[in-house]
Amino acid sequence: MPPVRTLVPPPPPPEPPAPPPDPEAELLKSNTDLNTKKFEPDKKGKKKKFTRKMALLIYVGALVLGVIVFNLGVAVGYFAL
């Protein structure tokens, strides 16, 4: 019985070397990162709370708008008689 040969894929080509970083750009990037990370909200915890709050705000706004429209309709209907 002949020996079994296994096919091994060739290794991937090496990546080209990255250009050297610009020191001024790195300094600017690190400075802006420090300023923006402070105010960046946690996306996992805030998203659920924000959507619930937004839904409640829309619901209450629709109720208030409905009451106002109803009252205006009653007032206009009363004076139209």
NUMILUM-20158 format. One line per 3 residues: number of its first residue (from 1); for each residue x, y, z of N, C-alpha, C, CB. Coordinates in pm, 1 decimal, always signed. Atoms other than C-alpha are relative to their C-alpha. Glycine has a CB too. Example, Ala and Ser with C-alpha at 12.3 -4.5 7.8 and 13.67 -1.06 7.14 Angstrom:
<sites>
1	+89.0:-119.0:+0.0:+1230.0:-450.0:+780.0:+90.0:+120.0:+0.0:-99.2:+2.7:+124.6 ~ -82.0:-119.0:-6.0:+1367.0:-106.0:+714.0:-77.0:+109.0:+73.0:+41.4:+46.2:-141.5 $
</sites>
This chain:
<sites>
1	+85.2:-117.0:+0.0:+0.0:+0.0:+0.0:+90.5:+124.3:+0.0:-97.3:-0.7:+123.4 ~ -85.1:-119.3:+5.5:+147.3:+340.8:-96.6:-29.3:+93.9:+117.2:-20.2:+74.3:-133.5 ~ +24.1:-93.6:-111.5:+190.8:+608.5:+174.0:-98.4:+110.3:-42.1:+134.1:+63.3:+47.9 $
4	+99.9:-104.8:+25.2:-84.9:+870.5:+203.0:+67.5:+135.7:+12.8:-120.9:-11.4:+99.1 ~ -59.0:-134.2:-5.2:+21.3:+1225.4:+118.4:-107.8:+100.9:+41.5:+62.5:+39.2:-138.5 ~ +92.9:-106.3:-39.0:-144.4:+1521.0:+286.1:+42.3:+128.7:-68.1:-4.3:+18.0:+154.8 $
7	-28.1:-126.8:+66.6:-172.2:+1849.6:+103.4:-1.5:+112.6:+102.9:-102.9:+27.4:-113.0 ~ -11.5:-112.8:-92.8:-53.7:+2145.4:+306.4:-7.6:+127.6:-83.2:+134.2:-6.4:+84.2 ~ +8.7:-123.6:+78.7:-161.3:+2487.2:+177.3:+126.0:+83.9:+19.0:-125.3:+81.7:+40.0 $
10	-119.3:-84.6:-14.2:+120.9:+2730.5:+107.4:-25.0:+111.7:+101.0:+40.8:+60.0:-136.5 ~ +19.3:-108.1:-98.7:+179.4:+2997.0:+372.2:-44.6:+128.2:-71.1:+131.6:+25.7:+80.9 ~ +45.7:-125.1:+62.4:+11.1:+3334.3:+307.7:+119.0:+92.0:-26.1:-104.6:+71.5:+89.9 $
13	-111.7:-91.6:+28.0:+230.0:+3601.9:+151.7:+17.8:+99.3:+114.6:-23.6:+75.8:-133.1 ~ -22.1:-94.5:-111.2:+391.2:+3835.0:+404.3:-59.7:+136.9:-32.6:+151.5:+14.1:+30.3 ~ +59.1:-132.9:+17.8:+221.3:+4170.5:+457.5:+110.5:+102.2:-20.6:-88.0:+38.7:+122.0 $
16	-102.7:-103.4:+18.5:+406.9:+4477.6:+336.8:+20.4:+77.2:+130.8:-40.0:+97.4:-115.2 ~ -24.3:-72.2:-125.9:+571.3:+4672.7:+617.4:-77.2:+132.1:+2.8:+151.2:+26.6:+18.9 ~ +75.6:-124.2:-16.7:+371.4:+4964.3:+754.8:+95.6:+118.5:-5.3:-79.5:-0.5:+133.7 $
19	-87.1:-117.8:+2.2:+506.8:+5313.1:+692.6:+23.6:+50.3:+142.7:-61.9:+112.3:-87.6 ~ -25.9:-49.2:-136.2:+668.0:+5477.4:+994.7:-104.6:+105.0:+39.1:+143.3:+60.1:+10.4 ~ +103.7:-95.2:-42.2:+413.9:+5674.6:+1199.6:+54.6:+142.3:+6.2:-56.7:-39.9:+136.9 $
22	-35.1:-141.5:-7.0:+415.0:+6051.1:+1177.7:-11.5:+42.9:+146.6:-93.0:+87.5:-93.5 ~ +7.5:-33.7:-143.5:+502.9:+6178.3:+1529.4:-104.3:+107.8:+29.2:+136.5:+46.7:+50.1 ~ +97.8:-106.8:-23.9:+284.5:+6488.3:+1491.9:-142.3:-56.0:-4.1:+16.1:+113.2:-104.7 $
25	+132.6:+61.0:+9.4:-16.1:+6280.5:+1383.4:-27.3:-87.2:+121.9:-12.5:-83.2:-129.0 ~ +17.8:+84.3:-118.2:+37.9:+6037.1:+1670.1:-30.1:+84.9:+123.4:+125.2:-85.8:+24.1 ~ +23.4:-88.7:-113.9:+52.2:+6322.8:+1919.7:-141.0:+56.7:-5.3:+103.3:+114.1:+2.4 $
28	+134.3:-54.9:+16.1:-265.7:+6477.1:+1779.1:-104.7:-107.5:+27.2:-18.2:+58.2:-141.5 ~ +94.5:+108.8:-19.9:-440.4:+6140.3:+1775.9:-13.1:-34.2:+148.1:+43.5:-123.5:-79.4 ~ +7.2:+36.0:-141.0:-349.4:+6060.7:+2134.5:-67.1:+110.6:+81.1:+140.1:-28.6:+55.0 $
31	+61.2:-111.8:-71.2:-454.9:+6407.8:+2249.0:-151.1:+0.5:-21.4:+61.0:+133.4:-46.3 ~ +144.1:-0.3:+24.8:-796.0:+6388.4:+2078.7:-65.7:-124.1:+58.4:-28.6:+8.9:-150.0 ~ +56.6:+120.0:-60.4:-847.6:+6030.9:+2199.9:-26.1:+21.9:+148.3:+93.4:-119.8:-20.5 $
34	+18.8:-25.7:-142.9:-801.4:+6145.8:+2557.1:-122.1:+87.8:+23.0:+124.9:+66.3:+60.1 ~ +113.6:-90.3:-17.4:-1060.1:+6419.8:+2508.3:-132.0:-66.7:-34.2:+18.2:+123.5:-85.2 ~ +127.3:+58.2:+42.3:-1322.8:+6209.6:+2330.3:-39.8:-120.9:+82.8:+7.0:-38.9:-145.0 $
37	+36.4:+119.5:-75.6:-1305.8:+5893.9:+2540.3:-70.5:+35.2:+130.6:+123.9:-83.5:+28.9 ~ +63.7:-41.9:-123.6:-1413.9:+6090.4:+2845.9:-151.6:+10.2:-17.0:+57.3:+133.9:+46.2 ~ +141.2:-28.4:+21.1:-1750.7:+6179.5:+2691.2:-71.1:-107.9:-80.7:-15.1:+132.0:-68.9 $
40	+61.3:+105.9:+79.4:-1812.2:+5861.3:+2490.4:-86.3:-86.5:+91.0:+107.9:-85.8:-72.0 ~ +86.6:+78.9:-87.6:-2116.3:+5683.6:+2641.4:+20.8:-149.1:-20.8:-146.2:+35.7:-23.7 ~ -4.9:+145.4:+9.7:-2124.9:+5313.1:+2712.3:-118.0:-43.8:-85.5:-3.4:-68.1:+141.8 $
43	+105.9:+29.2:+96.6:-2321.8:+5179.4:+2416.4:-90.0:-114.1:+44.7:+60.4:-33.0:-134.2 ~ +81.2:+115.1:-38.4:-2441.7:+4855.0:+2573.3:-107.5:+39.2:+101.6:+89.0:-110.6:+57.6 ~ +95.2:-34.3:-104.8:-2608.5:+5003.4:+2881.4:-93.3:+112.7:-38.1:+72.8:+36.6:+123.9 $
46	+78.8:-118.6:+30.0:-2734.2:+5327.7:+2733.7:-106.1:-24.5:-106.4:+90.4:+110.9:-44.0 ~ +90.5:+15.9:+113.0:-2907.5:+5195.5:+2421.5:-138.9:-44.6:+45.1:+57.2:-100.2:-99.2 ~ +128.5:+50.5:-45.5:-3182.0:+5002.2:+2600.2:-75.1:+107.2:+78.8:+19.2:-125.7:+85.5 $
49	+61.6:-103.9:-81.1:-3248.7:+5283.4:+2846.2:-48.7:+114.8:-88.0:+99.0:+51.7:+105.2 ~ +35.3:-112.0:+87.1:-3252.9:+5546.7:+2571.5:-124.0:-33.4:-81.9:+117.4:+35.6:-93.0 ~ +116.2:+33.5:+81.1:-3505.6:+5359.6:+2356.7:-126.1:-4.5:+86.4:+21.2:-134.7:-71.2 $
52	+116.0:+2.8:-89.3:-3736.6:+5303.5:+2654.7:-43.1:+142.4:+34.0:+32.2:-79.1:+129.4 ~ +29.6:-138.9:-33.4:-3711.5:+5670.3:+2748.4:-62.6:+71.0:-119.9:+128.0:+73.4:+45.4 ~ +51.7:-62.7:+120.1:-3772.4:+5776.1:+2388.8:-143.0:-45.2:-27.3:+89.4:-31.9:-119.2 $
55	+134.7:+52.3:+22.5:-4079.2:+5549.9:+2357.3:-98.5:+64.0:+97.4:-2.0:-153.5:+14.9 ~ +86.3:-63.5:-98.9:-4224.6:+5692.9:+2677.8:-25.3:+145.8:-35.5:+61.9:-10.4:+139.3 ~ +14.2:-140.1:+39.0:-4161.5:+6048.3:+2558.0:-95.1:+14.1:-118.6:+137.0:+60.2:-34.4 $
58	+89.4:-5.4:+116.1:-4334.5:+5980.5:+2224.9:-143.5:-31.5:+41.7:+46.8:-98.7:-109.6 ~ +133.5:+37.4:-46.7:-4628.6:+5814.5:+2400.0:-66.6:+115.8:+74.6:+7.8:-123.7:+90.9 ~ +55.9:-112.3:-76.3:-4679.7:+6103.7:+2643.6:-27.3:+118.2:-92.5:+96.1:+42.2:+113.9 $
61	+20.9:-109.1:+95.5:-4638.1:+6357.1:+2361.5:-124.2:-22.4:-84.3:+121.2:+15.1:-90.4 ~ +119.3:+30.4:+79.6:-4904.6:+6180.4:+2154.8:-126.5:+18.2:+83.0:+6.9:-143.4:-55.0 ~ +116.8:-19.3:-87.1:-5143.3:+6178.5:+2451.5:-31.1:+148.0:+19.3:+23.5:-66.3:+136.2 $
64	+19.8:-144.0:-20.4:-5092.1:+6550.1:+2516.8:-53.8:+63.5:-127.6:+132.5:+68.5:+42.7 ~ +46.7:-54.7:+126.8:-5137.0:+6630.9:+2148.2:-145.2:-40.1:-25.3:+89.6:-47.7:-115.6 ~ +138.3:+44.6:+15.9:-5457.2:+6424.0:+2141.1:-95.5:+79.4:+87.1:-11.8:-147.3:+32.5 $
67	+85.1:-79.3:-90.3:-5598.7:+6610.5:+2441.9:-16.6:+141.6:-53.4:+59.9:+3.7:+142.6 ~ +7.1:-137.0:+53.4:-5514.6:+6948.5:+2287.1:-91.3:+4.7:-121.9:+141.3:+51.8:-37.0 ~ +84.1:+2.1:+120.6:-5675.6:+6856.3:+1953.6:-146.0:-23.3:+38.0:+48.0:-109.9:-98.6 $
70	+137.7:+24.7:-43.5:-5983.2:+6720.9:+2131.3:-61.7:+126.8:+58.3:-4.3:-113.8:+104.0 ~ +52.3:-122.2:-61.0:-6022.7:+7039.6:+2336.7:-25.4:+108.5:-104.5:+97.0:+51.7:+106.1 ~ +22.7:-97.6:+107.0:-5982.2:+7257.7:+2027.6:-123.9:-37.1:-81.3:+123.5:+9.1:-92.2 $
73	+118.9:+44.5:+73.5:-6244.2:+7048.4:+1847.0:-127.1:+29.6:+76.7:+8.3:-148.8:-29.8 ~ +117.7:-29.9:-82.3:-6488.7:+7086.1:+2136.8:-27.5:+149.7:-0.5:+19.8:-50.4:+144.9 ~ +18.5:-145.6:-2.5:-6428.9:+7463.4:+2152.3:-52.5:+50.5:-134.1:+132.5:+70.7:+34.7 $
76	+46.0:-44.5:+132.3:-6470.9:+7511.9:+1776.7:-142.0:-49.3:-24.7:+94.9:-50.9:-111.7 ~ +135.4:+53.2:+17.4:-6778.4:+7286.3:+1773.9:-101.8:+75.7:+83.7:-3.6:-147.5:+36.1 ~ +90.7:-74.7:-87.7:-6934.5:+7477.6:+2064.1:-33.2:+136.7:-59.3:+62.1:+16.8:+139.8 $
79	+23.9:-133.4:+54.6:-6888.5:+7817.2:+1900.5:-62.2:-5.4:-139.0:+129.9:+78.3:-4.9 ~ +59.6:+11.2:+133.1:-7001.0:+7688.7:+1560.2:-151.1:-18.1:+9.4:+62.6:-117.2:-76.9 ~ +145.2:+19.2:-14.2:-7347.6:+7607.0:+1698.6:-70.6:+128.6:+4.6:-33.1:-78.6:+122.1 $
</sites>
